[in-house]
Amino acid sequence: MGEAIWAGYTLVLGVEVPYPSIADVFWLAGYIPFFIALYLYVKIFGCALTKKTLAASMVTTIVLTIIVTGVLLVPVLGAEEDLLVEVADFAYPLLDLALFSVAHLGLILFWKGKLGKPWFLINLAIAMDTCADILFSYLTAHNAYYCGHMLELLYHFSYLLFMLAFYLHAKEL
């Protein structure tokens, strides 16, 4: 829905997409079912994860969260944007990291098996999406983002990686 609304703004109405917009509501809401799906999938095989592995994954996620927050803190808060814009600027990368925290466990679980490649691609897609969201937040804080920016290619490539991952996963089942 977020993509359709964004396309409606740009292709049908021919106007600049406001940020945040109703499209962002749908994009942000999309994290919920995606997180739940990843969590439930990994939970089934969770008994194969050791406490040491879980702790290492948790530390990795915490460190990445601190780094992302540190990278965005000064540019986003320094831009003196509306509170809603600042929340959106932090929400996307932090929600990406929430997805990564679960997908990373899936990669650890399935790395050596038939599902290793799909889970690697899922993690790569999430990492690419995270980078794109960090760059988007940074660019919007500096009023340097525009519709059609090269940054959008990262989103498209991440979508392609997700599609390839899901295709390979379905093929292996």
N, C-alpha and C positions, 0 to 999 in steps of 0.2 A: 504494500500500500504506500509506503514511504516513497518508493521509486516512482509509482504512478502519480502521486501528488507532485513530486519534484518535476516530472516530465510535463505534467499539466501546466505548472507555472512557466517552465522554460519553453516548451514546444507549442503549447496551445495558446496560452495567454501572452507569451513573449515578454514576460516580466522577470525581473531578478527575484530569486527565491528569498523570502525573508528568513532571517536566522535569529532564533529558532522559529520554525513554522510547524504547521500541523503534520508535515512529513516527518519532522523530528519526533513527534509523539509516537508515530507508528514505528519508526526505526528503533527508538529506545524501547518501546514495548516488545519489539521482536527479540530482544535479548532474553526475555523471560522464558519463552518456550524453548529457545535454543539452549539456554543454560540447563533447564530441566531435562531436556532430551540427553544432553551430554552427561549430566549427573546420573541419571537413571541407567544409562548404558554402562558407565564406568562402575557404578555401585554394584551391578550384578557380579562383576569380576573383582570387586574391591578386596575380597579376602586374600587375593594373591599379592596384594601390596603390603610390604613390611612397614612397621612404624618408622623405621629409618628413612625409607623412601618417601613416605607421607610427610615426614618432617622436612626432608630436603626440598620437596616440591613446595611446601608451605613457605619455607625460607626464600626460595627462588621467587615466588609470587610476591612476597612482602618486599623483597629488595627491588623488584621491578616496579612495584607500586610506588615505592619511595622515590625511585629514579624518575618515573613519569610525572609524579606530582611535583618533584623538584624542578624538572624541565619546564613545566607549564606554569608553575606558581607565579613567578615574576612577570612573564609576558601577559598572562591572562588577567591577573589582578591589577597589573600596571596599566592595562588598557582602559580601565575605568568604564567597563561596559555595564549593562544592566545585569542584575543578579541572575536573571533567567539565562542570559547568554553565558555567564560565567559557569553556572551549573551545567549547562549543556557542554561547554568546552571541557569540563572535567569528567562528565558522565560517560561520554563515549570511550575515551581511553581506559577509564577505570572499569567499565563494564566489559571491555575487550579483555582486560586482565582477569576478570572473573571467569570469562569463558576459557581463557588460556589455562587458568589454574586447574580446571577439570580436564580439558583436552590434553594437557601435559601428562596427567595421570594415565589417560587412555594411551598415549604414545608409549609411556613406560610399560604399561601392561602388554601391549601388542607389538612392541618393537621387533621382536624376533619371529613373529608369526606371520601368517598370511595377511593379517590386517595391519601390519606395520606401515606399509606404504600409504594406505588411506589415512591413517592417523597422523603420519608425518605431514601429509598434504593439508589436513585439517589444521594442524598446528602452524604450518607455514602460512596458510590463509589467514588465520587469526593474527599471527605476527604482522603480516602485511597490512591487515586492516587496522591493527593497533598503530603502526607507523603512520598510516594515512590519517587516522584520527588525531594523532599528536600533531602532525604537520598542519592539518586543517585547523585545529584549535590555535596553533601558533600563528598561522597566516591570517585567520579572522581577527585575532587580537591585534595584529599589525595592519589591518585593513588591506591585506595584500592578496586575499583570495577573490577569485571571480569565477563565474560559471564557465566551464570549459578549461579550467586550470589543469596543467599536466598532472597534478596531484590526483585527479580523478582516475587516472590510469591505474593507480595502486588499488583502488576499490574494484575496478573492473577485473584486474588480474586476480584479486583475492576471490571474487565471485567465480572465476574460471577454475581456480584451485579447489574451491569448495565443490563445484560440480564434478570435477575430475575425481576428487576424493570420494564423493558419494557414489559415483559410477563404479569406481574400483571396489568400494566396499560391497556394493550390491552384487557385483560380479563374483566376489570371493565367497559369498554366502551360499 
